[in-house]
Amino acid sequence: MARKSQTRKPAKRRATPARSGPGPATAAPAKVPRAHGRFDYSPIIDRPKLTWPNGARVAVWVIPNIEHFLFDRKSTSISEATAFLSPDVLNYSWRDYGVRVGIWRMMEVMERHGVRGTVALNSDVCREYPRIIEEGRKLNWEWMGHGTTNSILISPLAETEERTLIKEVVSTITKSVGRAPRGWLSPALSESVHTLDILAENGIEYVSNWVNDEQPYPMKVKKGSMISMPYSSEINDIPAMLSLHQSPERFGQMISDQFDVLYEDGAKTGRVMSICLHPFLVGHPHRSKYFDKALAHITSRQEVWLATGSEIVDWYKKNYLR
């Protein structure tokens, strides 16, 4: 016997969170305002003169980005031929070279020139590669928060997820290196509208996501305080070599050229120079050669302050910020 047909109400569809970036699916981020409201415009020619210790013209800080990547996610790639694959063994293992080999060569080069690193540290590194933490502590390097893994960006996260992530990063790094991180660089410099406030609530004193200055400057947060520290999207091996296809020799010359101009400008008012590096790039022999030469050029000048992020921020707060 034939069944009677029945009219059914259409089932309600579940809302599917939008996917954005390499992180997991999550709730839509907060609406972004037309104006950020984090700082006022301040032309450098109108600021009081900034002086560094011992009359240095330039404060130089070097930021090794030491990162962990998830095996099932696309990320920074040397070859686009396999970047669409999952897993992408070629590019994953190329990045993995950095923590296995490249970082140790970078440490040797930097120590040779008396340069301490301010590490942008994925907290997963503390668990996955504790030998790096051990050696970095021997070198008296500083450790900034840099998310949990570079496979998860900040911007797509819901506020509750972001709060949990930042708290976890601060806690994990504190336990691993023996002191709380004072600085922060987000994976891919990503931020939500809540990031700076959450960072300040968790004891972070300076952030390097905003690449818009050659001096530190104060940022507005809901509670506490925050300093923006100069970071570079150009004196940075990933955009220079992978996006602009500069040779290792040319990148080394870019570092030296950047320093030379800042050194001259620093005679009028102090500048900050950041050198932003990744061990899976500069840690390779044919690239580290020119990094070595650039550091030799910088350290050959007298009026230079080789500093960590916290040292620069402390001097700025004490002697300049009123």
C-alpha positions in Angstrom: 0.0 0.0 0.0 1.2 3.5 -0.8 2.1 5.7 2.1 0.2 9.0 2.5 2.4 11.9 1.7 3.1 14.2 4.6 4.0 17.8 4.4 7.0 18.5 6.7 8.4 21.8 7.9 11.9 22.4 6.6 14.5 21.7 9.2 16.3 24.8 10.7 19.8 25.0 9.4 22.6 25.3 11.9 24.6 28.4 11.6 28.1 27.5 10.5 30.9 29.7 11.9 32.9 31.4 9.2 36.5 30.1 8.6 39.1 32.8 8.4 42.9 32.2 8.4 44.6 29.0 9.3 42.9 28.6 12.7 39.9 26.5 13.5 36.3 27.5 12.7 35.1 30.1 15.2 32.6 32.8 15.9 32.7 36.0 13.9 35.0 38.6 15.3 33.8 41.9 16.7 32.9 44.7 14.4 36.0 46.8 13.5 35.6 50.6 14.1 36.5 53.1 11.4 39.2 54.6 13.6 41.4 52.5 15.9 41.5 55.0 18.7 44.8 53.5 20.1 47.1 56.5 19.7 47.2 60.1 18.5 49.1 61.2 15.4 52.7 62.3 16.4 55.1 63.5 13.6 58.6 62.5 14.6 60.0 66.0 13.8 57.8 67.5 16.6 58.8 65.2 19.4 61.4 66.0 22.1 64.8 64.7 21.4 65.2 61.0 22.3 68.6 60.0 23.7 69.9 56.5 24.3 72.4 55.3 26.9 76.0 56.5 26.4 74.9 58.8 23.6 74.0 56.0 21.2 72.2 57.1 18.1 70.5 53.8 17.4 69.1 51.1 19.6 69.3 47.8 17.7 67.2 44.8 18.7 67.2 41.5 16.8 64.0 39.4 16.9 64.3 35.7 16.1 60.8 34.3 15.5 61.0 30.8 16.9 57.8 29.0 15.9 55.9 25.7 15.8 53.6 24.8 13.0 50.8 22.3 12.8 51.3 19.5 10.3 47.8 19.8 8.8 47.9 23.5 8.0 49.2 25.6 5.2 51.8 28.3 6.3 54.9 30.1 5.1 56.2 28.2 2.0 59.3 28.1 0.0 57.5 26.2 -2.8 54.0 26.9 -4.1 54.1 23.6 -6.1 53.0 21.6 -3.0 51.5 24.3 -0.8 47.9 23.2 -1.7 48.6 19.7 -0.4 47.7 18.3 3.0 50.0 17.2 4.4 52.6 19.4 2.6 55.7 17.6 3.6 58.1 19.7 1.5 57.1 23.1 3.1 56.5 21.7 6.5 59.9 20.1 6.7 61.5 23.3 5.2 60.1 25.2 8.2 61.1 22.4 10.6 64.7 23.0 9.5 64.6 26.2 11.5 64.2 24.5 14.9 66.4 21.5 14.1 69.4 23.4 12.5 68.8 27.0 11.6 68.3 28.5 15.1 71.6 27.0 16.3 73.5 28.8 13.5 71.7 32.0 14.3 72.7 31.7 17.9 76.3 31.3 16.9 76.3 34.3 14.6 74.6 36.6 17.1 76.8 35.5 20.0 79.9 36.2 17.9 78.8 39.8 17.6 77.6 40.2 21.2 73.9 40.5 20.2 71.2 39.1 22.5 68.0 38.0 20.9 64.5 39.1 21.9 62.6 36.0 20.8 59.1 36.1 19.4 58.1 32.7 20.9 55.2 30.4 20.1 54.4 28.9 23.5 54.2 25.4 21.8 57.9 25.7 21.4 58.3 25.3 25.1 56.8 21.9 24.9 58.0 20.7 21.5 61.6 22.0 21.5 62.8 22.6 25.1 66.4 22.4 24.1 66.0 25.7 22.3 64.7 27.3 25.5 67.6 25.8 27.5 70.2 27.3 25.2 68.4 30.6 24.8 68.4 31.0 28.6 72.2 30.4 28.7 72.6 33.2 26.2 70.4 35.5 28.4 67.9 36.1 25.6 64.5 37.7 26.2 61.3 35.9 25.4 58.1 37.7 23.9 54.8 36.0 23.5 54.0 35.0 19.9 50.8 33.1 20.2 50.6 29.3 20.8 51.5 28.3 17.2 51.9 30.2 14.0 49.2 28.0 12.5 46.6 30.0 14.5 46.1 33.7 14.0 44.5 36.1 16.4 42.1 38.1 14.3 39.5 35.4 13.6 39.2 34.4 17.3 36.1 35.2 19.4 37.0 37.3 22.4 36.7 34.4 24.9 39.0 32.3 22.7 41.5 35.1 22.5 41.5 35.6 26.2 42.1 31.9 26.8 44.9 31.8 24.2 46.8 34.8 25.6 46.5 33.7 29.1 47.8 30.2 28.1 50.7 31.7 26.2 51.8 33.9 29.1 51.5 31.1 31.6 53.3 28.5 29.5 56.3 30.9 28.7 56.5 32.0 32.4 56.8 28.4 33.6 59.3 27.4 30.8 61.7 30.4 30.9 61.4 31.4 34.5 59.9 34.8 34.0 56.8 36.3 32.5 57.0 37.7 29.0 56.9 41.5 28.9 56.5 41.8 25.1 54.2 40.5 22.4 54.3 39.9 18.7 51.2 38.2 17.3 51.5 35.5 14.7 51.5 37.3 11.3 51.1 40.5 13.4 47.4 39.7 13.6 45.1 41.5 16.1 41.5 41.8 17.0 39.9 45.0 18.4 40.4 43.4 21.9 44.0 42.2 21.7 45.8 45.2 23.2 43.4 45.4 26.1 43.7 41.6 26.8 47.5 41.8 26.6 47.6 44.6 29.1 45.4 42.7 31.5 47.8 39.8 31.3 50.9 41.9 32.2 52.2 42.5 28.7 54.0 45.9 28.6 54.9 46.3 24.9 53.7 45.1 21.6 55.4 45.0 18.2 52.4 44.5 15.8 52.3 48.1 14.6 55.1 48.8 12.1 54.6 52.5 11.8 57.4 54.2 13.7 61.2 54.4 14.5 60.7 55.2 18.2 58.6 53.6 20.9 55.3 55.3 21.7 52.4 54.8 24.2 49.1 53.2 23.1 45.7 53.5 24.8 44.3 50.5 26.6 41.3 50.1 28.9 43.4 49.2 31.9 47.1 49.7 32.6 49.5 50.8 29.9 51.0 49.6 26.6 54.1 50.7 24.6 54.4 50.1 20.8 57.9 49.0 19.9 59.3 49.5 16.4 59.1 46.3 14.3 59.7 46.0 10.6 57.7 44.4 7.7 60.7 45.2 5.4 63.9 44.5 7.3 62.3 41.1 7.7 63.4 38.0 5.9 60.0 36.6 5.0 58.7 39.6 2.9 62.2 40.5 1.7 63.1 37.1 0.4 59.8 35.3 -0.2 57.6 38.2 -1.4 60.1 40.5 -2.9 62.5 37.8 -4.0 65.6 39.6 -2.7 68.8 37.5 -2.7 70.5 36.8 0.7 73.3 39.2 -0.3 70.8 41.9 -1.1 68.9 41.3 2.2 72.2 41.7 4.1 72.8 44.9 2.3 69.3 46.1 3.2 70.1 45.6 6.8 73.3 47.6 6.5 71.6 50.3 4.5 68.8 50.6 7.0 71.3 51.0 9.8 73.4 53.6 8.0 70.5 55.9 7.4 69.1 55.5 11.0 72.6 56.1 12.3 72.8 59.4 10.6 69.2 60.4 11.6 70.0 59.3 15.1 72.4 62.2 15.5 69.3 64.4 15.8 67.1 62.1 17.8 67.4 58.5 18.8 66.0 55.7 16.6 65.2 52.1 17.0 66.2 49.5 14.4 64.6 46.1 14.4 66.0 43.1 12.5 63.2 40.5 12.1 64.3 37.0 11.3 63.2 33.4 11.0 65.6 30.5 11.5 64.1 28.5 8.7 65.3 31.3 6.4 68.3 33.1 7.8 69.5 29.9 9.5 70.4 28.4 6.1 74.2 28.7 5.4 74.0 30.8 2.2 71.8 33.3 4.1 73.5 33.4 7.5 76.7 34.4 5.8 75.2 37.8 4.9 73.4 38.2 8.3 76.8 37.7 9.8 78.3 40.5 7.6 75.5 42.8 8.5 76.0 42.4 12.2 79.7 43.0 11.7 78.9 46.2 9.9 76.5 47.4 12.7 78.8 46.5 15.6 81.8 48.3 13.9 80.2 51.7 14.8 80.6 53.2 18.2 77.3 55.0 19.0 75.1 51.9 18.9 73.1 50.3 21.7 72.6 46.5 21.2 69.6 45.9 23.4 66.6 43.7 24.1 63.0 44.9 23.7 62.5 45.3 27.5 65.8 47.3 27.9 64.6 49.7 25.2 61.2 50.0 26.8 62.5 50.5 30.3 64.9 53.3 29.1 62.1 55.0 27.2 59.6 54.9 30.1 62.2 56.2 32.6 63.8 59.0 30.5 61.3 60.0 27.9 57.7 59.0 28.7 56.1 61.6 31.0 
